[in-house]
Amino acid sequence: MKSLARLQITRVRLSDPADVRDLLALLAEYAAGPTGRGRPLDETARRTLPDRLAEHPHYLGWLARDEGRAIGLVNAFQGVS
């Protein structure tokens, strides 16, 4: 069993190139899988998504890393229905 002591969860900082890289990598993996669209993110999405998220006033994101390797992502948007 892996130790949770190595697990680090931090807020996504869209001004940090490493966070943006990990965010896009994890989203591309999800998009290409069976619960996504079955294909990777297109180049337009990869290029514009970080800025669009930064402009969204109710976006929050968290990255989970194990010894520096991104292993999980939570994207949240506040909304009222």
Order of alpha helices (4+ residues) and beta strands (2+ residues): beta-alpha-alpha-beta-beta
